[in-house]
Amino acid sequence: MTEDKSSKTCWNIRPEKNSKKTFLKGLDKMENMKVDLKKIEILEANSDETLCFSARLYINGEFAATVHNNGQGEANRYYFNDPKIRDEFFSYCRNLPDFDSPYGPLPADEDLVIGDLIEKKLSAQI
């Protein structure tokens, strides 16, 4: 499955004010970082323990990295053009509030943020 090229949806991971239900809570207290994924390619046949995908990561409208996961249970792999942007993105993600899960709160990190963005993009296509 590939992303609809006509889609101009960006995911700003700062929730709307007065939002009653947000997956990432408390982001209004964090500095806003606009994160977008484009050219998402999902390979369902290769997805074993995790989702097998590749995508282009944009931060504040600028291409920042290629992200992919081979679907075998490993963490995402990030290929940033600039190590400073990588460090800022990872730090930002790791300082977000915990993610809610059926198993209790999960500490936020870059993989959870990317996974949440992919899930939202796929849900929007249905």
N, C-alpha and C positions, 0 to 999 in steps of 0.2 A: 504494500500500500504506500502510495506517495502522497505528499502534501499537494493540495489544490493550489496551483501556481497563481490563480486569481485571488486567492485569499490574502488579505492584508492584515490579518489578525496578529497583534502583538500581545504578549502576556506581560503585563506590568504586575510584578508580584507584590504590589502594595494594594491592599483591599480597599474597596469603596468605604467611605465613612458610613457609619451606622449599619454596616453589613452584619446581619444576624448570624450568617453561617459562612465561615471561611475556613479553608483547610489550613492555611498559614495564619495563625492569630497574632495580633500585636505588631504587624508590620508598619502600622502608622507611626510607630516610634523609631523606625529605622530610616536611614537615608534611602531615598528612592533609587533603585537600579532597574532600568527597563531591560528585561531579558526576553529575547524572542528566539524561537527555533524555526528554521526554514529548511526546505528540501529534506524533510523527514522521510526516510525510507525504512519500512518495517519488513523484516524477513521472518514471517511466522514459521516457516518450515525449519528455520535454524534456532528458533526460540525454544530453549530447553528449560533451564532454571530461571532465566531472566529474559526480558524482551531483547531480541536481536534487532538493532537499529543503527542507523547513522543519521546525523543531522548537522546542520550548520548553526552555530551559536552566534547570535548578535547581541551585543551589549550596548545600550543607549544608541541603537541604530547603526552601529558599526560592526562589521564582521570581526569576530574575536577568535573563534576556534571551530574545529571540527570535533564532534563528539560521536563516539560509537561504542557499542557493546556487542560482544560476540554471542550473547545469549547462553553462555555456559556457567552462569552464576558469579562471574567476576564483576568487579566495579567497572564503571564507565571509563573509557579512555578519552583523554582530552588532548588535543593538539593545538595549542595556542601559538599565535604568531609572536606574542610579546609576553615574556615571563612576568612582567609587572602587572599586566591585566589579569593574567592567570591568578597571581597571588591575591589581587584585590577581589576577584570573583569568588575564589575559594573562601577568603576571609569573610566576605559579605554573607555567603551562604551558611557558613558555620556559625555565624552570630545571629541568625534568624531564630525566632522562637521554635520550640520543639514541634514536630509534626504529631498530630493525633493518629493513633493506630489502634486496632483491636487488641494489641498486646501492651498498650500503654504508650506514653510519650516516647518519641524517637528523636534523638538530637539531630537537628537540621544539618545537612551537608549538601554539597553540590550534586551528588547523585540523586538525593531525594527531590531537590528542586527541579532537576532535569526530568526525572520520572513524572513528577506532578505536571509539568508543562506538557509533556508528551500525552499524558492521560487526558488533559483538558483539550488539547488539539484534536485527539482522536474522538472524544465525546462530542465535540462541536461538529464533526463531519457526519455523525450519525443522523 
